[in-house]
Amino acid sequence: MGSAVNVCVVGLGRAGMVHAVNFQQHVPGAVLAAVVEADREVLAARAAELGVAGRFTGIREALDGAPVDAVCITTPTFTHAEIAVASAQSGKHVLCEKPMALNLAEADRMIEAAADAGVVLQIGFMRRFDPAFREARQLVADGRIGRPMVIRSLTRGPGLPPRWAWDPARSNGMLAEVNSHDFDTVRWIAGSEVTRVYAETSASKRPDLLQEFPGFYDSAVVTLRMADGALATIDGGCPVDYGYDARLEVLGTEGVLQVGELRSGAVLLCTRESGVQSKPFASWRDRFREAYINEAGHFIRYIRAEEQPLATGLDGRRALEATLAANLSSRLGAPVVLPLKEEDALEDRA
């Protein structure tokens, strides 16, 4: 094994703390060397909880003042490009949470900066590292269900993400914040690219947010046509309150496979009074705990050239492009053909 990789986690919200703890406790060869958090009170409390000495309020301060080899970005979407480009230009490897960026120009800047610097750019599509999803992908690749005809992927979040994400102009909406994983999963499982997108969205549960955040939606249904002729659907809802829900179904010419269920464990209770009862997953942290650890471990091994990349900047860009197309389709009330022109993507936030 090579020398340890010193990691700086940027952003100490929910996702940031998951990554920080994983790099600190669960990933061989990784050292949590520094953390960055703009909120000084949060920084003090969570850095103390983690026991990390390198504490900074800005990325450039950290890049100049901490001996780090890699940066893990978990800040709001509209900050990703600036942090990733600065980190790459400083010779740091980058693991960036989804969604990759706010627009295609930012995504291209990130990819170019990493390529120019010769550093790793990995996108946080943790489903690619979940044992069940990986098995499903292998079964499809091996032809066990024949050729994929219809793929259905869904993600539903129990509660709304932070307030900034309610504004589509700063987040690209719930399809980006919640369903980026689905857009990536569909093309990853299918082994084919998205060529056409049609989406319907609605603020069915929280219409009260529309006045302050025009364009807000809390539920969405998207249909996709793939280059190989397969069809796909993505549906999402946030907030749904009942729990965290992530599932996949692939209908092939020779069979069907399903991944995921609402129940969080093997215990199922049934009584005459209450009927059938089981506990749902409380959050994405519970459902994909192992996947996040595997993802972080892969990042370290990818840096050391011990493994081939499994979630690249191009993967992030393709998922972002499909997300932007879905938002634009919803606004126009018509299908949108890919590849997407940048000026068309920008129309969606006009």
C-alpha positions in Angstrom: 0.0 0.0 0.0 1.2 3.5 -0.9 1.5 6.5 1.4 -1.7 7.9 3.0 -3.9 10.3 1.1 -4.6 13.4 3.1 -8.2 14.5 2.5 -9.9 17.8 3.1 -13.8 17.8 3.3 -15.4 21.0 2.2 -18.8 21.6 3.8 -19.8 20.1 7.1 -23.5 19.5 6.6 -25.2 16.1 6.5 -23.3 14.8 3.5 -20.1 16.4 4.6 -20.1 14.7 7.9 -20.8 11.3 6.3 -17.8 11.7 4.1 -15.6 13.1 6.9 -16.4 10.2 9.2 -15.8 7.7 6.4 -12.4 9.1 5.5 -11.5 9.3 9.1 -12.7 5.9 10.3 -13.6 3.5 7.5 -11.2 4.0 4.5 -7.8 2.4 4.7 -5.1 4.7 3.3 -7.1 7.9 3.9 -6.4 10.6 6.5 -8.9 13.3 7.3 -6.4 16.2 7.4 -8.6 19.2 7.2 -12.2 20.5 7.0 -13.7 23.6 5.5 -17.0 25.2 6.7 -18.1 28.8 6.2 -20.2 28.9 9.3 -17.7 29.4 12.1 -19.9 27.9 14.9 -20.6 24.8 12.8 -16.9 24.6 12.0 -15.9 24.7 15.6 -18.4 22.2 16.8 -18.0 19.6 14.1 -14.3 19.9 13.7 -14.1 19.3 17.5 -16.4 16.3 17.1 -14.2 14.9 14.4 -11.0 15.8 16.2 -9.4 17.3 13.2 -6.9 20.1 13.6 -7.0 21.6 10.1 -10.0 23.9 10.3 -10.7 26.6 7.7 -13.6 28.8 6.6 -12.7 28.9 2.9 -11.2 26.6 0.3 -8.3 28.8 -0.8 -7.2 29.2 2.8 -7.3 25.4 3.2 -5.4 24.9 -0.1 -2.7 27.3 1.0 -2.5 26.2 4.7 -3.1 22.4 4.9 -1.0 19.5 3.6 -3.8 17.9 1.6 -3.7 15.7 -1.4 -7.5 15.5 -2.2 -10.6 17.5 -1.7 -14.2 16.2 -1.1 -16.8 18.8 -2.0 -20.2 18.7 -0.3 -21.2 22.3 -0.5 -24.3 23.8 -2.3 -24.4 23.1 -6.1 -23.7 26.6 -7.1 -20.3 26.5 -5.4 -19.0 23.3 -6.8 -17.3 24.6 -9.9 -15.3 27.3 -8.2 -14.1 24.9 -5.5 -13.3 22.0 -7.8 -11.4 24.2 -10.3 -9.3 25.9 -7.6 -8.6 22.5 -6.0 -7.5 20.9 -9.3 -5.4 23.9 -10.2 -3.6 23.4 -6.9 -2.9 19.8 -7.8 -5.5 18.2 -5.6 -7.7 15.3 -6.5 -11.4 16.0 -6.4 -14.4 14.0 -5.2 -17.5 16.2 -5.9 -21.0 15.4 -4.6 -23.8 15.4 -7.1 -25.2 17.3 -8.8 -21.9 18.1 -10.4 -22.5 21.7 -11.3 -25.2 24.2 -12.1 -24.7 24.2 -15.8 -22.8 22.5 -18.6 -20.2 25.3 -18.9 -19.3 24.8 -15.2 -19.1 21.1 -15.7 -16.8 21.5 -18.6 -14.5 23.8 -16.6 -14.2 21.2 -13.9 -13.4 18.4 -16.3 -10.9 20.6 -18.2 -9.2 21.8 -15.0 -8.8 18.2 -13.7 -7.4 17.0 -17.1 -5.0 19.9 -17.3 -3.7 19.2 -13.8 -3.6 15.5 -14.2 -5.7 14.9 -11.1 -8.7 12.7 -10.4 -12.2 14.1 -10.8 -14.8 11.7 -9.3 -18.5 12.4 -9.0 -20.5 11.2 -5.9 -22.8 8.7 -7.6 -22.7 6.3 -4.6 -25.3 3.9 -6.2 -22.5 2.7 -8.4 -20.8 1.4 -5.3 -23.9 -0.2 -3.6 -23.6 -4.0 -3.7 -27.2 -4.5 -4.9 -27.1 -1.9 -7.7 -23.7 -3.2 -8.8 -25.0 -6.8 -8.9 -27.9 -5.6 -11.0 -25.7 -3.8 -13.4 -23.5 -6.9 -13.8 -26.6 -9.1 -14.4 -27.7 -6.7 -17.2 -24.3 -6.5 -18.7 -24.1 -10.3 -18.7 -27.4 -10.6 -20.6 -29.2 -12.4 -17.9 -32.5 -10.7 -18.6 -31.8 -10.2 -22.3 -31.8 -6.7 -23.8 -33.2 -3.9 -21.5 -36.5 -2.6 -22.8 -37.8 -0.5 -19.9 -35.9 0.9 -16.9 -37.7 2.4 -14.0 -35.7 4.3 -11.3 -37.1 6.3 -8.4 -35.9 8.4 -5.5 -38.1 10.0 -2.9 -36.8 12.0 0.0 -38.5 12.2 3.4 -37.8 16.0 3.9 -36.9 19.0 1.9 -33.2 19.7 1.4 -31.7 23.0 2.7 -33.5 26.2 1.8 -31.2 27.3 -1.0 -32.2 24.2 -2.9 -35.8 25.2 -3.1 -34.8 27.8 -5.7 -34.4 26.2 -9.1 -32.1 29.0 -10.2 -29.6 28.0 -7.5 -30.1 24.2 -7.5 -31.9 23.1 -10.7 -34.7 21.9 -8.5 -35.5 18.6 -7.0 -34.7 16.6 -10.1 -31.1 17.7 -9.5 -31.0 17.6 -5.8 -32.9 14.3 -5.3 -33.0 12.5 -8.7 -29.5 13.1 -10.1 -28.7 9.5 -9.0 -31.6 8.2 -11.1 -30.4 9.9 -14.3 -27.0 8.4 -13.7 -28.3 5.0 -12.8 -30.5 4.8 -15.9 -27.6 5.4 -18.3 -25.2 3.3 -16.2 -27.5 0.3 -16.1 -28.6 0.6 -19.7 -25.1 1.1 -21.0 -26.6 3.6 -23.4 -27.0 7.4 -23.6 -30.1 9.5 -23.3 -31.3 10.9 -26.6 -34.7 12.5 -25.6 -36.3 13.6 -22.4 -39.9 14.6 -21.5 -40.8 15.7 -18.0 -43.8 16.8 -16.0 -43.4 18.5 -12.6 -45.8 19.8 -9.9 -45.7 21.5 -6.6 -48.4 19.1 -5.3 -47.4 19.0 -1.6 -45.8 22.4 -1.0 -47.6 24.8 -3.3 -47.0 27.5 -0.6 -43.4 27.7 -1.7 -44.2 28.8 -5.3 -44.7 32.4 -4.3 -41.2 32.8 -2.9 -39.5 30.3 -5.3 -41.1 30.5 -8.8 -40.5 27.2 -10.6 -40.3 25.1 -7.4 -41.7 21.6 -7.7 -41.9 18.7 -5.2 -42.9 15.9 -7.5 -41.8 14.8 -11.0 -42.2 12.1 -13.6 -39.6 11.9 -16.4 -39.6 9.6 -19.5 -36.4 9.0 -21.4 -35.5 7.4 -24.7 -32.1 5.8 -24.9 -29.8 5.6 -28.0 -30.3 1.8 -28.1 -34.1 2.1 -28.2 -34.7 1.3 -24.5 -37.2 3.4 -22.6 -36.9 4.7 -19.1 -38.9 6.4 -16.4 -37.8 8.4 -13.4 -40.1 9.5 -10.7 -39.3 11.6 -7.7 -41.0 13.2 -4.7 -39.6 15.4 -2.0 -40.8 15.7 0.7 -42.7 12.5 1.0 -42.4 12.2 4.9 -42.8 8.4 5.0 -39.1 7.7 4.7 -36.3 7.4 2.1 -37.1 5.4 -0.9 -34.7 4.3 -3.7 -35.6 1.5 -6.1 -34.8 0.2 -9.6 -36.6 -2.1 -12.0 -35.2 -3.3 -15.4 -37.5 -5.1 -17.8 -35.6 -7.1 -20.4 -36.5 -9.2 -23.3 -35.8 -12.4 -21.3 -36.8 -11.4 -17.8 -37.0 -8.7 -15.1 -34.8 -7.6 -12.1 -35.6 -5.4 -9.2 -33.4 -3.6 -6.8 -34.3 -2.1 -3.4 -37.4 -2.1 -1.3 -39.1 0.3 1.1 -38.4 -1.9 4.2 -35.1 -1.1 6.0 -34.7 -4.6 7.4 -35.8 -8.2 7.4 -38.3 -7.7 10.2 -42.0 -7.7 9.1 -44.7 -7.4 11.7 -48.3 -8.5 11.1 -51.2 -8.4 13.6 -54.9 -8.5 13.2 -55.2 -5.0 14.7 -52.4 -3.2 12.7 -52.0 -5.4 9.6 -48.6 -5.7 8.0 -46.0 -3.3 9.3 -42.4 -2.7 8.6 -39.9 0.2 9.1 -38.9 2.3 6.1 -35.4 3.7 5.7 -35.2 6.9 7.7 -32.7 8.6 5.4 -30.2 8.1 2.5 -27.5 7.8 5.1 -29.1 4.6 6.4 -29.9 3.1 3.0 -26.5 3.7 1.3 -24.2 3.6 4.3 -22.0 0.8 2.8 -22.1 2.5 -0.6 -20.7 5.7 0.7 -17.8 3.9 2.4 -17.1 1.9 -0.8 -17.3 5.2 -2.8 -14.7 6.8 -0.6 -12.5 3.8 -0.7 -12.6 3.7 -4.5 -11.6 7.4 -4.6 -8.4 6.6 -2.7 -7.6 3.6 -4.8 -8.4 5.5 -8.0 -5.9 8.2 -6.8 -3.3 5.5 -6.3 -4.1 4.1 -9.8 -5.1 0.8 -8.2 -8.6 0.9 -9.8 -10.1 2.2 -13.0 -12.6 5.2 -12.6 -16.2 4.2 -11.9 -17.9 7.7 -11.7 -16.1 10.3 -13.8 -16.6 13.9 -14.6 -18.1 12.9 -17.9 -20.6 10.7 -16.0 -21.5 13.8 -13.9 -21.9 15.9 -17.0 -24.2 13.4 -18.7 -26.5 13.2 -15.7 -26.5 17.0 -15.4 -27.4 17.4 -19.1 -30.3 15.0 -18.8 -31.5 16.9 -15.6 -31.3 20.3 -17.4 -33.2 18.8 -20.3 -35.9 17.5 -18.0 -36.3 20.9 -16.3 -36.5 22.6 -19.7 -39.0 20.0 -21.0 -41.3 20.6 -18.0 -41.1 24.4 -18.6 -41.9 24.0 -22.4 -44.4 21.2 -22.1 -42.6 19.3 -24.8 -39.8 16.7 -25.3 -36.3 17.9 -25.5 -33.7 16.2 -27.7 -30.1 15.7 -26.6 -27.3 16.7 -26.9 -28.5 19.9 -25.1 -27.3 23.3 -26.2 -26.1 25.4 -23.3 -28.3 28.3 -24.3 -31.3 26.0 -24.1 -30.3 24.9 -20.6 -30.1 28.5 -19.5 -33.6 29.2 -20.8 -34.9 26.9 -18.1 -34.0 29.4 -15.4 -35.1 32.5 -17.3 
